[in-house]
């Protein structure tokens, strides 16, 4: 193909851009985005055409799946916003990449708080070993009584308490 002679000025050239992506969990669902750019018309960059091809993924509970990259975005907002504020802001920005409801945000916040808490062992053997180590290190723990078939007893006092 021969180039156009004479060439048009750069200010008259409009470029069309096209982007295509596929949903990770379902390669049959595709999104096409087309937009224009021009050196002379700045309003052209405000216009985009979104096309979707295929069927959006529905999980076994008939709930629309949320993209996994959304949860880290939500978690970055926890420090200064309530779940409803986060939900409204993300839906206002782009409803296709927002959580489907505030419950998802609350669940993500709960999971993050639970992960940040120190793990408390519910293993009684670990707890007994910790108390036994306190017997030598802590001035308040004076005696530990542990008998088969009975709850352990821990006698706690200081010498000053006994003299009083």
Protein Blocks (a to p, Z undefined) as FASTA:
>chain_A
ZZddddddfklpccddddddddfklmkbccdddddddfklmmlmmpccdddedjddddfk
opacddfklmmmmmmmmmmpcfklmmmmmmmmommlccfbfklmmmmmmmmmmmmpccdd
fbfklmmmmmmmmmmmpmklmbdcddehiacddddddfklmmZZ
